[in-house]
Amino acid sequence: MKFKASIDIMPIKEILDPQGKAVLLGLKNLNIKNIDDCRIGRHIELVLEAGSEAEARESVENACKQLLANLIMEEYTFTLSEA
C-alpha cells in the first residue's frame, strides 16, 4: 500500500526562533499589529510504500528521528493517509 505522510517540524517553544521574530517585526512594520507571535518551521510530504499503516508510521518516525528533525531543538508531528 502507498501512504502519504505530512510532517510538520517546528522549533521547540524554549528555543529562540530568529526567523519567526523577523517575520513578526516585518508584520508590525506593515501595520499588521494584531499578531502576537510567529514561529517558522518546515513542512515535508513523503509518499512511501508499506505493508500496513503501523509499518508506515514506524518508517516515518524513524525518518523524523534520524534525519528530518533535530530533536534537541525541534519537535515534529505528522499525519498519515492512504495515497
N, C-alpha and C positions, 0 to 999 in steps of 0.2 A: 504494500500500500504506500501511496505517496502522502506525505504530510507537509503542511506549511507551518513554520514556526515564526511568529512575530515577536521579536525580542527588543525590550527597552532597557537600556543601560544608562544609569544616572549616577552622578557623584553622591556619596552618602551625605546626609544632612550636616554632619560635623565638619566636613571639608569645605573650605572656601571655594567658590565657583567663580573665577575671574571672568569667564565668558558671560555668565549669567548677569554678573554685576555690570559689565559693559553694555549689555543689551538693555538692562533696566535703566541705566543712565541715558542711553540713546532714546528710549521711550519717553523718559521725563523731558528730555530736550525737545522732543516733538510735541510737547504739551499733552501727552497721554499720561496723566498723573494718577489714575485710579488703579494702577498695578502696584502691588505691594512687594512682590518678589519674582525672580526669574531664575530658573536653573536650566542649563543646557546639557543635553545628553545625546545619546545615539540611538537610532532605530535600525535594526538589522532584520531582514527577512531571509529565511532559509527554506529551501524545499529539499526534503530528504525522503529516502526510501527506507521503510522499516516494516517488520513483520506485524507489529502491534503498536497501539498508542503508547503503552508502557515502554517499549523499546525506543520509540521516537523521543519520548520525554527524557529518557536516560541519555540518549545521544546529544540532545540539546543542552541538558545540564552539564555534561562533560565538556562540550564546546564552550559554554559560557565560563565554566570554572577554569579551564585550562588555557583558553586563548582570548575569548572575546571581552571578558571583564577583568579588571584589576581589582580583586576582592578586598584589597587593603583600602582602596579609595572609592570603589564603585559598588553599586548593588544592581541586580537585574531582576526582571520579571519577564515572563513570556506566556503567550497563548499558543495553543496547538490546534490545528484544524486539518481536516482531510483536504488534500489538494485536488 
